Amino acid sequence: MKYKVSDLYISLNKVKYVSLETLIKDAINLMDIYNYSHIPVVDNGYLKGIISEKNIINLINKDLINKDKLVKDYLSYFVIKDNADETYLNVSRYEFASDVKIKMSELSTVNKKCNLAIVSESGKENEKILGIITNWDLLDL
């Protein structure tokens, strides 16, 4: 059977995410509690960024972060595309999951990883996010 993304993705209402108004310390706490390596930043249903453990660690190591400030104050560090060592894929809920797995693999290199795809109706960046699909969700394909 050929699965579509809509068969496998995790709906946004089941994903823990943060808003632009979330305190950095609360975002870190959510990531810790749920053992997330990444957490989406969502505003009115639109993806604004993705916080990764690596982002947070780099900011802490460079003494550039105040955990009592808001996520929106650091949004430029949580870019969605073409981070230094991570990238993300936008996909349509109607795509075949096996095709998404191949695309994610092709985007991953020795120095850059694609572990997460953002799911929307037609796979365009400026659409409301429906959910996410990760490498783990695609593992058995």
DSSP file with accessible surface (Angstrom, degrees, kcal/mol):
  #  RESIDUE AA STRUCTURE BP1 BP2  ACC     N-H-->O    O-->H-N    N-H-->O    O-->H-N    TCO  KAPPA ALPHA  PHI   PSI    X-CA   Y-CA   Z-CA
    1    1 A M              0   0  184      0, 0.0     2,-0.7     0, 0.0     0, 0.0   0.000 360.0 360.0 360.0 136.2    0.0    0.0    0.0
    2    2 A K        -     0   0  121    139,-0.0     2,-0.3    95,-0.0   139,-0.0  -0.836 360.0-150.0 -94.6 114.4    1.2    3.5   -0.9
    3    3 A Y        -     0   0   96     -2,-0.7    94,-2.6     2,-0.0    95,-0.6  -0.597   2.6-143.2 -81.7 145.7    0.7    5.8    2.1
    4    4 A K  B >>  -A   96   0A  77     92,-0.3     3,-1.7    -2,-0.3     4,-0.6  -0.667  29.8-107.8 -98.7 161.7    0.1    9.5    1.6
    5    5 A V  H >> S+     0   0    0     90,-2.9     4,-2.6    87,-0.3     3,-1.7   0.898 119.5  64.1 -54.7 -38.3    1.4   12.1    4.0
    6    6 A S  H 34 S+     0   0   42     87,-2.1    -1,-0.3     1,-0.3    88,-0.1   0.741  98.7  55.2 -61.9 -20.5   -2.1   12.6    5.3
    7    7 A D  H <4 S+     0   0   90     -3,-1.7    -1,-0.3    86,-0.2    -2,-0.2   0.714 121.5  24.8 -80.3 -21.6   -2.0    9.0    6.5
    8    8 A L  H << S+     0   0   47     -3,-1.7    -2,-0.2    -4,-0.6    -3,-0.1   0.622  89.4 107.5-121.4 -20.9    1.1    9.4    8.6
    9    9 A Y     <  -     0   0   43     -4,-2.6     2,-0.6    -5,-0.2   124,-0.2  -0.212  67.8-116.9 -70.1 159.2    1.7   13.0    9.7
   10   10 A I  E     -B  132   0B  54    122,-3.2   122,-2.0     2,-0.0   109,-0.2  -0.851  33.8-123.3 -95.0 117.9    1.2   14.3   13.2
   11   11 A S  E >>  -B  131   0B  37     -2,-0.6     3,-2.5   120,-0.2     4,-0.6  -0.278  16.6-119.4 -62.2 144.3   -1.6   16.9   13.3
   12   12 A L  G >4 S+     0   0   21    118,-3.0     3,-1.2     1,-0.3   119,-0.1   0.843 113.5  62.5 -55.4 -32.7   -0.7   20.3   14.7
   13   13 A N  G 34 S+     0   0  135    117,-0.3    -1,-0.3     1,-0.3    -2,-0.1   0.629 107.0  45.0 -73.0  -6.7   -3.3   19.8   17.5
   14   14 A K  G <4 S+     0   0  162     -3,-2.5     2,-0.4     2,-0.1    -1,-0.3   0.436  99.4  85.1-108.1  -3.6   -1.3   16.8   18.7
   15   15 A V  S << S-     0   0   11     -3,-1.2     2,-0.4    -4,-0.6    24,-0.0  -0.828  78.6-127.9 -99.8 134.0    2.1   18.5   18.5
   16   16 A K        +     0   0   84     -2,-0.4     2,-0.3    14,-0.1    -2,-0.1  -0.667  42.6 163.3 -75.5 132.5    3.4   20.6   21.3
   17   17 A Y        -     0   0  102     -2,-0.4     2,-0.3    22,-0.1    24,-0.2  -0.921  29.0-128.9-143.6 169.5    4.4   24.0   19.9
   18   18 A V  B     -e   41   0C   2     22,-2.6    24,-2.9    -2,-0.3     2,-0.2  -0.823  15.2-134.3-119.4 161.2    5.1   27.5   21.2
   19   19 A S    >   -     0   0   42     -2,-0.3     3,-1.4    22,-0.2    52,-0.3  -0.564  34.7-100.2-104.2 174.5    3.9   30.9   20.2
   20   20 A L  T 3  S+     0   0   28     22,-0.3    52,-2.3     1,-0.3    53,-0.3   0.785 123.6  55.3 -63.8 -25.4    5.8   34.1   19.6
   21   21 A E  T 3  S+     0   0  109     50,-0.2    -1,-0.3    49,-0.1     2,-0.2   0.389  81.6 113.6 -91.8   3.6    4.8   35.2   23.1
   22   22 A T  S <  S-     0   0   28     -3,-1.4    49,-2.8     1,-0.1    50,-0.2  -0.531  72.8-115.0 -75.4 139.5    6.1   32.1   24.8
   23   23 A L  B  >  -G   70   0D  49     47,-0.2     4,-2.1    -2,-0.2     3,-0.4  -0.492  20.0-124.1 -69.6 144.2    9.0   32.7   27.2
   24   24 A I  H  > S+     0   0    0     45,-2.9     4,-2.6    42,-0.3     5,-0.2   0.912 112.7  55.4 -55.4 -43.1   12.3   31.0   26.1
   25   25 A K  H  > S+     0   0   91     42,-2.4     4,-2.2    44,-0.3    -1,-0.2   0.870 107.3  49.9 -62.7 -32.0   12.5   29.2   29.4
   26   26 A D  H  > S+     0   0   75     -3,-0.4     4,-2.4    41,-0.3    -1,-0.2   0.876 109.2  51.1 -73.1 -36.0    9.0   27.8   28.8
   27   27 A A  H  X S+     0   0    0     -4,-2.1     4,-2.3     2,-0.2    -2,-0.2   0.937 111.7  47.4 -63.8 -44.8   10.0   26.6   25.3
   28   28 A I  H  X S+     0   0   45     -4,-2.6     4,-2.3     1,-0.2    -2,-0.2   0.916 110.9  52.1 -61.8 -42.4   13.0   24.9   26.8
   29   29 A N  H  X S+     0   0   82     -4,-2.2     4,-3.1    -5,-0.2     5,-0.2   0.916 108.9  49.4 -61.9 -43.9   10.9   23.3   29.5
   30   30 A L  H  X S+     0   0   44     -4,-2.4     4,-2.5     2,-0.2     6,-0.3   0.917 110.5  50.5 -60.4 -44.0    8.4   21.9   26.9
   31   31 A M  H  <>S+     0   0   12     -4,-2.3     5,-2.1     1,-0.2     4,-0.5   0.904 113.7  46.1 -61.6 -38.8   11.2   20.5   24.9
   32   32 A D  H ><5S+     0   0  124     -4,-2.3     3,-0.8     3,-0.2    -2,-0.2   0.947 112.7  47.9 -68.6 -48.9   12.6   18.9   28.0
   33   33 A I  H 3<5S+     0   0  100     -4,-3.1    -2,-0.2     1,-0.2    -1,-0.2   0.903 121.6  35.2 -59.9 -44.4    9.3   17.5   29.3
   34   34 A Y  T 3<5S-     0   0  103     -4,-2.5    -1,-0.2    -5,-0.2    -2,-0.2   0.363 106.4-122.4 -95.8   5.3    8.3   16.0   25.9
   35   35 A N  T < 5 +     0   0  141     -3,-0.8     2,-0.4    -4,-0.5    -3,-0.2   0.893  52.7 164.9  55.9  42.4   11.9   15.0   24.9
   36   36 A Y      < -     0   0   63     -5,-2.1    -1,-0.2    -6,-0.3     3,-0.1  -0.756  34.5-166.7 -89.8 136.5   11.6   17.1   21.7
   37   37 A S  S    S+     0   0   57     -2,-0.4    16,-2.3     1,-0.2     2,-0.3   0.651  84.4  26.7 -89.8 -17.9   14.8   18.0   19.8
   38   38 A H  E     - F   0  52C  31     14,-0.2    14,-0.2    15,-0.1    -1,-0.2  -0.987  65.3-169.7-140.1 148.6   12.7   20.5   17.8
   39   39 A I  E     - F   0  51C   0     12,-2.4    12,-2.9    -2,-0.3   -22,-0.1  -0.987  23.8-124.1-141.6 129.1    9.6   22.5   18.6
   40   40 A P  E     - F   0  50C   6      0, 0.0   -22,-2.6     0, 0.0     2,-0.6  -0.399  10.2-141.0 -70.8 148.9    7.6   24.6   16.1
   41   41 A V  E     -eF  18  49C   0      8,-3.1     7,-3.4   -24,-0.2     8,-1.2  -0.960  29.5-176.1-106.5 115.1    6.9   28.3   16.6
   42   42 A V  E     - F   0  47C   6    -24,-2.9     2,-0.4    -2,-0.6   -22,-0.3  -0.944  16.4-174.5-122.1 136.0    3.4   28.8   15.4
   43   43 A D  E >  S- F   0  46C  54      3,-2.8     3,-2.1    -2,-0.4   -24,-0.0  -0.976  77.7 -23.8-130.8 114.5    1.4   32.1   15.1
   44   44 A N  T 3  S-     0   0  135     -2,-0.4     3,-0.1     1,-0.3    -1,-0.1   0.852 127.9 -49.2  53.1  37.6   -2.3   32.0   14.1
   45   45 A G  T 3  S+     0   0   20      1,-0.2    84,-2.8    83,-0.1     2,-0.4   0.398 116.3 113.3  87.6  -3.5   -1.7   28.6   12.4
   46   46 A Y  E <   -F   43   0C  94     -3,-2.1    -3,-2.8    82,-0.2     2,-0.4  -0.864  69.7-120.5-106.3 136.7    1.3   29.7   10.5
   47   47 A L  E     +F   42   0C  25     80,-0.5    -5,-0.2    -2,-0.4     3,-0.1  -0.588  32.8 171.7 -74.9 125.6    4.8   28.4   11.1
   48   48 A K  E     -     0   0C  89     -7,-3.4     2,-0.3    -2,-0.4    32,-0.2   0.606  60.7 -34.9-107.3 -21.0    7.2   31.2   12.0
   49   49 A G  E     -F   41   0C   0     -8,-1.2    -8,-3.1    30,-0.1    -1,-0.4  -0.973  50.1-114.8 178.5 176.5   10.2   29.1   13.0
   50   50 A I  E     -F   40   0C   0     28,-1.6     2,-0.5    -2,-0.3    -3,-0.0  -0.984  20.0-147.8-137.2 123.8   11.5   26.0   14.6
   51   51 A I  E     -F   39   0C   0    -12,-2.9   -12,-2.4    -2,-0.4     2,-0.3  -0.798  19.7-169.5 -90.5 128.9   13.5   25.9   17.8
   52   52 A S  E  >  -F   38   0C   1     -2,-0.5     4,-2.1   -14,-0.2   -14,-0.2  -0.819  35.2-117.5-114.4 158.1   16.1   23.2   18.0
   53   53 A E  H  > S+     0   0   96    -16,-2.3     4,-2.9    -2,-0.3     5,-0.2   0.906 118.5  55.1 -54.7 -41.5   18.2   21.9   20.8
   54   54 A K  H  > S+     0   0  104    -17,-0.3     4,-2.7     1,-0.2    -1,-0.2   0.894 104.6  52.7 -62.9 -40.9   21.2   23.0   18.9
   55   55 A N  H  > S+     0   0   14      2,-0.2     4,-2.3     1,-0.2    -1,-0.2   0.944 113.0  44.5 -55.3 -50.3   19.9   26.6   18.5
   56   56 A I  H  X S+     0   0   12     -4,-2.1     4,-2.7     2,-0.2     5,-0.2   0.932 113.4  49.1 -64.0 -46.9   19.4   26.8   22.2
   57   57 A I  H  X S+     0   0   90     -4,-2.9     4,-3.1     1,-0.2     5,-0.2   0.922 111.5  50.0 -61.0 -43.4   22.7   25.3   23.1
   58   58 A N  H  X S+     0   0   69     -4,-2.7     4,-1.7    -5,-0.2    -1,-0.2   0.914 111.8  48.0 -61.7 -42.2   24.5   27.6   20.7
   59   59 A L  H  <>S+     0   0    5     -4,-2.3     5,-3.0    -5,-0.2     6,-0.6   0.902 114.1  46.6 -66.0 -39.7   22.8   30.7   22.1
   60   60 A I  H ><5S+     0   0   69     -4,-2.7     3,-1.7     3,-0.2    -2,-0.2   0.940 111.4  51.0 -66.3 -46.1   23.6   29.6   25.7
   61   61 A N  H 3<5S+     0   0  121     -4,-3.1    -1,-0.2     1,-0.3    -2,-0.2   0.821 113.1  45.6 -62.3 -31.7   27.2   28.9   24.9
   62   62 A K  T 3<5S-     0   0  143     -4,-1.7    -1,-0.3    -5,-0.2    -2,-0.2   0.368 110.6-124.1 -90.8   3.8   27.6   32.3   23.3
   63   63 A D  T < 5S+     0   0  143     -3,-1.7    -3,-0.2    -4,-0.1    -2,-0.1   0.876  73.6 127.7  54.5  42.5   25.8   33.9   26.2
   64   64 A L      < +     0   0   79     -5,-3.0     2,-0.4    -6,-0.2    -4,-0.2   0.312  46.5  82.1-107.2   5.7   23.3   35.4   23.8
   65   65 A I        -     0   0   26     -6,-0.6     2,-0.5    -5,-0.1     3,-0.0  -0.915  51.0-165.0-123.7 140.3   20.1   34.3   25.4
   66   66 A N    >   -     0   0   74     -2,-0.4     3,-2.2     4,-0.1   -42,-0.3  -0.981  14.8-154.0-116.0 112.8   18.0   35.6   28.2
   67   67 A K  T 3  S+     0   0  100     -2,-0.5   -42,-2.4     1,-0.3   -41,-0.3   0.646  91.7  62.9 -66.5 -12.3   15.6   32.8   29.2
   68   68 A D  T 3  S+     0   0   98    -44,-0.2    -1,-0.3   -45,-0.1     2,-0.2   0.406  88.9  89.8 -92.3   2.8   13.1   35.3   30.5
   69   69 A K  S <  S-     0   0   98     -3,-2.2   -45,-2.9     1,-0.1   -44,-0.3  -0.484  84.4 -95.6 -91.4 171.3   12.6   36.9   27.1
   70   70 A L  B >   -G   23   0D  39    -47,-0.3     3,-1.3    -2,-0.2     4,-0.4  -0.487  23.8-117.1 -88.3 155.8   10.1   35.9   24.5
   71   71 A V  G >  S+     0   0    0    -49,-2.8     3,-2.1   -52,-0.3     4,-0.3   0.890 114.4  62.5 -55.2 -41.1   10.5   33.5   21.6
   72   72 A K  G >  S+     0   0   97    -52,-2.3     3,-0.9     1,-0.3    -1,-0.3   0.793  93.2  64.1 -60.1 -24.7    9.8   36.4   19.2
   73   73 A D  G <  S+     0   0   82     -3,-1.3    -1,-0.3   -53,-0.3    -2,-0.2   0.685 113.5  32.5 -70.7 -17.2   12.9   38.2   20.5
   74   74 A Y  G X  S+     0   0   22     -3,-2.1     3,-2.2    -4,-0.4     4,-0.5   0.157  80.3 120.4-122.1  15.0   15.1   35.4   19.1
   75   75 A L  G X   +     0   0   49     -3,-0.9     3,-1.8     1,-0.3   -25,-0.2   0.830  67.1  65.2 -57.1 -32.4   13.1   34.5   16.0
   76   76 A S  G >  S+     0   0   93      1,-0.3     3,-0.5    -4,-0.3    -1,-0.3   0.767 100.4  53.1 -63.9 -20.5   16.0   35.2   13.7
   77   77 A Y  G <  S+     0   0  101     -3,-2.2    -1,-0.3     1,-0.2    -2,-0.2   0.599 103.4  58.3 -85.4 -13.0   17.9   32.4   15.3
   78   78 A F  G <  S+     0   0    0     -3,-1.8   -28,-1.6    -4,-0.5    -1,-0.2  -0.195  75.4 164.4-111.5  40.3   15.0   29.9   14.7
   79   79 A V    <   -     0   0   60     -3,-0.5   -29,-0.2   -30,-0.2     4,-0.1  -0.190  35.3-140.9 -59.6 151.2   14.8   30.3   10.9
   80   80 A I  S    S+     0   0   35    -32,-0.2     2,-0.3   -31,-0.1     8,-0.3   0.876  78.0  46.0 -83.1 -40.5   12.8   27.6    9.1
   81   81 A K  S    S+     0   0   61      1,-0.2     6,-0.1     6,-0.1    -1,-0.1  -0.803 111.9   1.7-111.8 147.5   15.0   27.2    6.0
   82   82 A D        +     0   0  115     -2,-0.3    -1,-0.2     6,-0.2     5,-0.2   0.837  68.2 174.5  52.4  46.9   18.7   26.8    5.5
   83   83 A N        -     0   0   24      3,-1.5    -1,-0.1    -3,-0.3     3,-0.0  -0.317  51.2 -93.3 -65.3 166.0   19.9   26.8    9.0
   84   84 A A  S    S+     0   0   91      1,-0.2    -1,-0.1    -2,-0.1     3,-0.1   0.870 116.6   4.6 -56.4 -39.6   23.7   26.1    9.2
   85   85 A D  S    S+     0   0   36      1,-0.1    28,-1.9    27,-0.1     2,-0.3   0.298 124.9  59.5-132.6  10.1   23.2   22.4    9.8
   86   86 A E  B     +h  113   0E  18     26,-0.2    -3,-1.5    28,-0.1     2,-0.3  -0.991  50.7 179.7-138.1 148.4   19.5   21.7    9.5
   87   87 A T        -     0   0    7     26,-2.5    28,-0.5    -2,-0.3    29,-0.5  -0.950  13.2-146.9-141.0 162.1   16.9   22.2    6.8
   88   88 A Y        -     0   0    2     -2,-0.3     2,-0.4    -8,-0.3    29,-0.2  -0.923   8.0-137.1-130.7 156.5   13.2   21.5    6.5
   89   89 A L  E     -c  117   0B  21     27,-1.5    29,-3.4    -2,-0.3     2,-0.5  -0.898   7.5-143.3-116.4 138.1   11.0   20.4    3.8
   90   90 A N  E     +c  118   0B  28     -2,-0.4     2,-0.3    27,-0.2    29,-0.2  -0.908  30.0 177.2 -98.2 130.2    7.5   21.7    3.0
   91   91 A V  E     -c  119   0B   0     27,-2.9    29,-2.2    -2,-0.5    32,-0.5  -0.946  29.1-117.2-134.7 154.7    5.1   19.0    1.7
   92   92 A S  E >   -c  120   0B  15     30,-0.4     3,-1.6    -2,-0.3   -87,-0.3  -0.629  24.3-125.8 -85.8 146.5    1.5   18.6    0.7
   93   93 A R  T 3  S+     0   0   69     27,-1.8   -87,-2.1    28,-0.3   -86,-0.2   0.700 110.7  58.9 -62.5 -17.0   -0.7   16.3    2.7
   94   94 A Y  T 3  S+     0   0  118     27,-0.5    -1,-0.3   -89,-0.2    28,-0.1   0.516  81.4 106.7 -93.5  -6.2   -1.5   14.6   -0.7
   95   95 A E  S <  S-     0   0   41     -3,-1.6   -90,-2.9     1,-0.1     2,-0.3  -0.364  82.1-100.0 -69.5 154.4    2.1   13.6   -1.5
   96   96 A F  B  >  -A    4   0A  73    -92,-0.2     4,-1.7     1,-0.1     3,-0.5  -0.575  25.1-135.7 -73.3 133.9    3.1   10.0   -1.2
   97   97 A A  H  > S+     0   0    0    -94,-2.6     4,-2.5    -2,-0.3     5,-0.2   0.862 104.2  58.4 -59.9 -36.1    5.0    9.4    2.0
   98   98 A S  H  > S+     0   0   38    -95,-0.6     4,-1.9     1,-0.2    -1,-0.2   0.877 104.8  51.0 -64.2 -34.3    7.6    7.4    0.2
   99   99 A D  H  > S+     0   0   67     -3,-0.5     4,-2.5     2,-0.2    -1,-0.2   0.891 109.2  50.6 -68.5 -38.5    8.4   10.4   -2.0
  100  100 A V  H  X S+     0   0    0     -4,-1.7     4,-2.9     2,-0.2     5,-0.2   0.918 107.2  54.0 -64.9 -41.0    8.8   12.6    1.0
  101  101 A K  H  X S+     0   0   72     -4,-2.5     4,-2.1     1,-0.2    -2,-0.2   0.924 110.3  47.0 -59.5 -42.6   11.2   10.1    2.6
  102  102 A I  H  X S+     0   0   92     -4,-1.9     4,-2.7     2,-0.2    -2,-0.2   0.934 112.0  49.9 -64.9 -45.6   13.3   10.2   -0.6
  103  103 A K  H  X S+     0   0   82     -4,-2.5     4,-1.9     1,-0.2    -2,-0.2   0.907 110.9  49.5 -60.5 -42.5   13.2   14.1   -0.7
  104  104 A M  H  X S+     0   0    1     -4,-2.9     4,-1.1     1,-0.2    10,-0.3   0.909 111.7  49.1 -64.4 -39.0   14.3   14.3    3.0
  105  105 A S  H  < S+     0   0   83     -4,-2.1     3,-0.4    -5,-0.2    -2,-0.2   0.909 110.1  50.8 -65.7 -41.8   17.1   11.8    2.3
  106  106 A E  H  < S+     0   0  145     -4,-2.7    -1,-0.2     1,-0.2    -2,-0.2   0.831 109.0  51.7 -66.7 -32.3   18.3   13.8   -0.7
  107  107 A L  H  < S+     0   0   69     -4,-1.9     2,-0.4    -5,-0.2    -1,-0.2   0.722  95.0  87.3 -74.9 -22.3   18.3   17.1    1.3
  108  108 A S     <  +     0   0   35     -4,-1.1     5,-0.2    -3,-0.4     2,-0.2  -0.649  54.9 166.5 -83.0 133.1   20.4   15.5    4.0
  109  109 A T        -     0   0   78      3,-3.6     3,-0.1    -2,-0.4     5,-0.1  -0.697  54.8 -84.0-127.9-173.9   24.1   15.6    3.6
  110  110 A V  S    S+     0   0  130     -2,-0.2     3,-0.1     1,-0.2    -2,-0.0   0.900 130.3  30.5 -61.4 -38.4   27.1   14.9    5.8
  111  111 A N  S    S+     0   0  134      1,-0.1     2,-0.4   -25,-0.0    -1,-0.2   0.508 121.2  49.0-101.0  -8.4   26.9   18.5    7.2
  112  112 A K        -     0   0   51     -3,-0.1    -3,-3.6     2,-0.0     2,-0.4  -0.998  64.7-159.4-138.8 135.6   23.2   19.2    7.0
  113  113 A K  B     -h   86   0E  94    -28,-1.9   -26,-2.5    -2,-0.4     2,-0.5  -0.885  11.5-160.0-116.9 145.3   20.2   17.1    8.1
  114  114 A C        +     0   0    0     -2,-0.4    -6,-0.2   -10,-0.3   -26,-0.1  -0.921  30.5 150.3-120.4  99.5   16.5   17.1    7.1
  115  115 A N        +     0   0   66     -2,-0.5    20,-1.4   -28,-0.5     2,-0.4   0.405  58.2  49.6-107.4  -1.4   14.7   15.4    9.9
  116  116 A L  E     - D   0 134B  12    -29,-0.5   -27,-1.5    18,-0.2     2,-0.4  -0.999  56.1-162.3-147.6 135.0   11.3   17.2    9.7
  117  117 A A  E     -cD  89 133B   0     16,-3.0    16,-2.1    -2,-0.4     2,-0.5  -0.967  20.0-135.8-117.7 139.5    8.8   18.1    7.0
  118  118 A I  E     -cD  90 132B  10    -29,-3.4   -27,-2.9    -2,-0.4     2,-0.5  -0.824  21.7-146.7 -94.0 124.5    6.1   20.7    7.5
  119  119 A V  E     +cD  91 131B   0     12,-2.7    11,-3.5    -2,-0.5    12,-1.4  -0.804  29.2 152.2-100.5 129.2    2.7   19.6    6.2
  120  120 A S  E     -c   92   0B   3    -29,-2.2   -27,-1.8    -2,-0.5     9,-0.1  -0.840  57.9 -87.6-139.0-180.0    0.2   21.9    4.6
  121  121 A E  S    S+     0   0   75      7,-0.5   -27,-0.5    -2,-0.3   -28,-0.3   0.945 122.1   7.1 -59.0 -51.8   -2.6   21.6    2.1
  122  122 A S  S    S-     0   0   55    -30,-0.2   -30,-0.4     2,-0.1    -1,-0.2   0.393 104.8-106.7-115.8   3.5   -0.4   22.1   -1.0
  123  123 A G        +     0   0   17    -32,-0.5     2,-0.3     1,-0.3   -31,-0.2   0.647  69.0 143.0  84.1  17.3    3.1   22.2    0.5
  124  124 A K    >   -     0   0  132      1,-0.1     3,-1.4   -33,-0.1    -1,-0.3  -0.677  55.3-128.1 -94.2 147.2    3.7   25.9    0.1
  125  125 A E  T 3  S+     0   0  136     -2,-0.3   -78,-0.2     1,-0.3    -1,-0.1   0.802 103.7  55.0 -61.0 -34.4    5.7   27.8    2.7
  126  126 A N  T 3  S+     0   0  126    -80,-0.1    -1,-0.3     2,-0.1     2,-0.2   0.249  88.7 100.9 -92.0  17.3    3.1   30.6    3.3
  127  127 A E  S <  S-     0   0   46     -3,-1.4   -80,-0.5     1,-0.1     2,-0.1  -0.604  85.2 -88.2 -95.9 161.7    0.2   28.2    4.1
  128  128 A K        -     0   0  115     -2,-0.2    -7,-0.5   -82,-0.1     2,-0.3  -0.410  49.5-113.5 -64.1 140.8   -1.3   27.3    7.4
  129  129 A I        -     0   0   10    -84,-2.8    -9,-0.2     1,-0.1     3,-0.1  -0.600  28.3-174.4 -79.8 133.1    0.5   24.4    8.9
  130  130 A L        -     0   0   45    -11,-3.5  -118,-3.0     1,-0.4  -117,-0.3   0.705  60.4 -67.4 -93.6 -29.9   -1.5   21.2    9.3
  131  131 A G  E     -BD  11 119B   0    -12,-1.4   -12,-2.7  -120,-0.3    -1,-0.4  -0.979  51.8 -83.9 169.7-162.0    1.2   19.2   11.1
  132  132 A I  E     -BD  10 118B  18   -122,-2.0  -122,-3.2    -2,-0.3     2,-0.4  -0.912  17.3-157.3-133.9 159.7    4.6   17.7   10.8
  133  133 A I  E     - D   0 117B   0    -16,-2.1   -16,-3.0    -2,-0.3     2,-0.2  -0.995  17.5-164.7-137.3 134.3    6.1   14.4    9.6
  134  134 A T  E  >  - D   0 116B  27     -2,-0.4     4,-1.0   -18,-0.2     3,-0.5  -0.686  38.2-101.5-114.1 170.3    9.5   13.2   10.8
  135  135 A N  T >4 S+     0   0   53    -20,-1.4     3,-0.6     1,-0.2     4,-0.5   0.864 122.8  58.6 -56.4 -35.9   12.1   10.7    9.7
  136  136 A W  G >4 S+     0   0  203    -21,-0.3     3,-0.8     1,-0.2     4,-0.3   0.879 101.3  53.7 -62.6 -37.1   10.7    8.5   12.5
  137  137 A D  G 34 S+     0   0   50     -3,-0.5    -1,-0.2     1,-0.2    -2,-0.2   0.757 114.5  42.1 -67.8 -23.6    7.2    8.6   11.0
  138  138 A L  G X< S+     0   0    1     -4,-1.0     3,-1.7    -3,-0.6    -1,-0.2   0.381  83.6 105.7-102.6   0.8    8.7    7.4    7.7
  139  139 A L  T <  S+     0   0   97     -3,-0.8    -1,-0.1    -4,-0.5    -2,-0.1   0.852  78.5  47.3 -55.9 -41.1   11.0    4.8    9.0
  140  140 A D  T 3         0   0  158     -4,-0.3    -1,-0.3    -3,-0.2    -2,-0.1   0.386 360.0 360.0 -88.5   6.8    9.1    1.7    8.0
  141  141 A L    <         0   0   75     -3,-1.7  -139,-0.0   -44,-0.1    -3,-0.0  -0.491 360.0 360.0 -80.0 360.0    8.4    2.7    4.4
